[in-house]
Amino acid sequence: MAIRFPPIAALRALEAAARHLSYTRAAEELHVTQSAISHQIKHAEQLWEVKLFEKRGRRLVLTEAGHALVPVVRDFIRRITTTLQDINEKEETQSALRVTLQQSFAFKWLVPRLGHFNHDYPDIDVWISTSDEIIGFDRKTTDVGIRLGYGSWGDLYEELLLTEYVFPVCSPYFLKEHGTPEKPIDMLELPLLRRSAIDILPRWRDWFRDADVAIKKMPPGTKFPQTSLALQAAIDHQGIALARSAHVLDDIKAGRLVRLFPEVVSKSNVSYFFVCTNGRESEPQIAAFRSWLAQEATESQAEFDKMTST
């Protein structure tokens, strides 16, 4: 016999009624009337020439044919739903602005300011992707990148965003408990929070060198794989962290952290850059994000510079 298939509405009605064993609850779930559920199931039964449900007293139960068909119908609905979601997500990905950057910078600087961009450009969906080690630029999965380094990013379009300063920070409570160190060398007697990663970022030795403190061996201390973790430990009164200005400006303004030895001005050897594929910098979404990012960076840089000059 020729197999005829009912509409998707009938299949959804069958699946819901089989799950609840109730036309009433299936109707509530699908936001239709009970008679609509009954009509859809009868339509499927007529097309397939089988009985799907039967009454046993006041209970609704599946027939043998129903038990055989419902798992197939349920799998079909799941597969088509998942496939449609995947298609929609791909379309969303194509229209979204995909930004990659390091996790600490995203957490401490970009994300707290991103609401400003969302307010000004509600039609642009920004998708953030972070990694601790971002070196390359995958043109298939990335529209815009924020990179930390020395510049000269190959064939990419680039703009300098931020040049940072490096200085020690701790919580006010930590100073209350341990006392304020009078000289940079005094910090060697206090818990220093350190990063365990090997990279191009400034280290404690670099800052002590700029402070004219000779160190033969760094004292023991807790090590963290990410700057944001070391700073959180400092906020939680666990020690003194070596901070970069972009990561702690908001915490200092809020009083969660205090800068130590402001007279020692130590500039980071690396800077933050906006990058994208050459030729794409003028595309509307990228240009809007680039312009907003440059404005935010200019304001932050002015605050960094003022902080180090006072």
N, C-alpha and C positions, 0 to 999 in steps of 0.2 A: 504494500500500500504506500501511497505517496505521503510523506511526512510533512505536515504543515505546522509552522511555528507561531505561537501566540506572540502578541506584542510584549515589549520589555515590562510594561506595567503589570501584565498578568504574571510574569515570572517573579517580579518583586513581591506581588501579593501572595503568591504561592510560598515563597521563601519566608516571608514574615509570618504568615499564618502557620506554617510548619514549625517555626521556631517558638512561637507563643502558644500554639495549639488553641488559638482563639482568633476568630474573625474580628472581634471587637478591639483587642489589643493590637492586632496588625493594622487596623484602620487608624487607631490613635498614632501609631508610629509613623505611618505614611501620610498622615493628615488628609485622609479621605473618609468617606462614610463606610459603615459596615456593609451596606448593600453593594457598594462599589467593589469591595473585596470579594464578596460572594459572586458578583457578576463576572469578575476577571477570572476567578478560579473555575467557574462553570464553563467559561469560554475556552480555557485551556483543556478542560476535560472533554469538551465536544470535539476540539481539533485533534486531540490525541486518542480519543475514543477509549478513555480509561477513567476509573473513579479514583480520585486523589485523597479524599477525606470521607470519613463516615462517623456517625454518631453512635456512641456507646453510653447509653443513659444520657447524662447531661454533659459528658465529656466528648471532645472532638479529638479524633485520632487519625493518624495516617493509615492509608491502606497499604497493601504490599507494593502496589505500583507507586504510591506516593513515597514510600521509603526508598525505592530504587531511583526515582527521578529527582527528589529534592537535593541530594548531594551534588548531582550533576548541574542542576540549576544554580545552586549556591556557588559552585566553583566557577561557573560561567559569569555570574554577577561579580564575583571577586576579581576575576581576570579582566573583565572589561572596565571595571572601576579603576583598578591599578594602572591599566594601560592608558586610560584617559587622564589620570592624574600625572603620569609620566609625561604625556604629550603637553599638558598644560604647564608643567614645571619647566620643560624645555623652552616653551614659548616665553615664560616668565624670565628664564635665564637670558634669553636673547635680548630682552628689553631692559634688564637690570644693569646697573653700573657695578661691575665687580672690582673690588678694591682689595689688594693684598698688602700686608705690612707686618711688622713684628708685633708679637703679642703684647709686650710691655708698653710699647708706644700707643697701641690701640686702646689698651685698658686705662692708661694714665693720662693720655692727651686727646686722642681723636674722639673716642666714644663719648666722653663728657660734653663735647662740643657739637656732636653730630645732630642733636636735636635742632640746632639753629639752621642747619642745612635742610633738614626735613621740613621745617616750617617755611623756609623760603622757596623750596622746590618740592612741593608735595607730590608732583607727578614723576619724580625720579626715585626709583627704589634702589637703595645702596645695599649691596651684599658684601659683608666684610669677611675676609678670610685671613687668618693669622698663622704665623709659624715663627719658631725661634730662630730658624736659619733660612732666611730668604736671600737667595743670591741671584738666580735666574729670573726670567720674565717670560711666562708661558702665554703667548699671544692668543691661544685658543681658550684659555680659562680666565684671563686677566685683562681688564680694560685699563686700569689705573693702578700704579704702585707707589708706595712711600718707602723709600729705601734709605738705609743708614750706611754712610761710607764716605769716600773721598771725592765722589763725583766721577765724571767721565764714564757714563754707563753705556759704553759701546755705541750701538746705532739707535739707542732710545732717545726720545725727546726728554729733556730734564730741566727742572727749575729748582734752584736752591730754596728751601723752605726755612730751616732753622739751624742756627749755630748755637750750641749749648755751652753752658758752664758746668763745671764739676765741683762739688763741695760736699762735706760731711753733714749729715742731718741726724737728728734723734728726736724723740718725743719730749715735751716739757716735763712729763712725769719722770722720765729717765734721768734728766738733769737734777730733778729734785731728790731722787734716790741716790745718785752717784756723785753729785756735785758737778759744777761746770769746769771743764778742763781749762787751765790758764794758758797753756802753750800747746801747739800741735803735738809735740812729743808726748804730752800727758795722755793723749788718746791711746797710746800703745799699752796703757795699763787698764783700759776699759774694753768691754766686748765689742769687737769690730765685726760687722756683718759683711760677708764677702760673697762674690760670685764665683762659681766653680767652672763656668764655661770658659773655654779658650777662644778668644775672639779679638777684634780690634778695639774694643771699648777700653776706656781708661781704667786703670787699676789703682788700688790703694797706694802702691809704690810710686805711681806717677804723681799722685796728689802730694804725698809726703816729700817727694823730690822738689816739687814747686814750693813747698812750705819750708825748704831748707832743712829737712830732717833726714839724716842718713840712716838707712835701715839695712842691717845685715840679714835679719831673718824676721819675717812677719810673725806676730804672735798667733796662737791658735784662735780659731773662731768659727762660728757656724757659717757654712757655705750654702748658697742657693743657686739653682740653675738659671733663674730669671731675675732681672732687676726688680720687677714688680713684687716678687716674693720677699726679697731683702727689704724693700721699702715697707711692706706690710709688717714685717717683723719689727722694723724700727718704730712704726706707728703703735705697735703693741708693746713698746717699752723694752724690747729684747736687746738692744744695742745701738751702735752707730753705723749707719749705712753710708756708702759713697753714692751720692745722687747726681743725676743730670737734671738740669733745670726744667726741661720739658716734662719730666716725670713727677716733679714735686711742687711745682708752682702753686697748684690749687691746694695741696695739703699744707703748704706754708701759710698761704692766705687764710686758710680755715683754722690755723692754729694747731693742727694735728702734728706738725713737724716744726723743728727749729733749726735754722742754719747755724753752723758753728764756724768760727774764724772767717768772717766775711772779708777780712783784709787780704786773705789769700785768694787771689783771682786766678783760677786755673781753667783754661778753655779746653773743651773737648777736642780731640784730634779728628773727630768725624762729625758729619752734619747730616741732616735729613733732607732728602730730595724728592720732589714729585717726578715720576717717570711715566711714560706711556709710549706706545708705538709711534715712531716718527710719522707725521702726517695726520694723526688722529687727534692731536691736541686741540683742534678747532671744531671737532664734532660737538653738537649742542650740549649733550649730557656731560661729556668730558670737560668741555670749556667751562660749563657752569660750576662743576666740582673744583676744577683747577682755580678758578677765580675766587670761589669761596674759601678754599684751602689757603690760598696766598694771603687773603685778608686776615684770616684767623692766625696764620703764622706771623704776619707782620705785627699784630697786636701782642702776641706772646713774646716775640723777639724784643719788642720795646720794653716789656715788663722784665725780661731776663736782664737786659742791659741796664735798666734802672736799678734792679736789685743788686747788681754787682758794682754799681758806682756809688752806692750809699753806704 
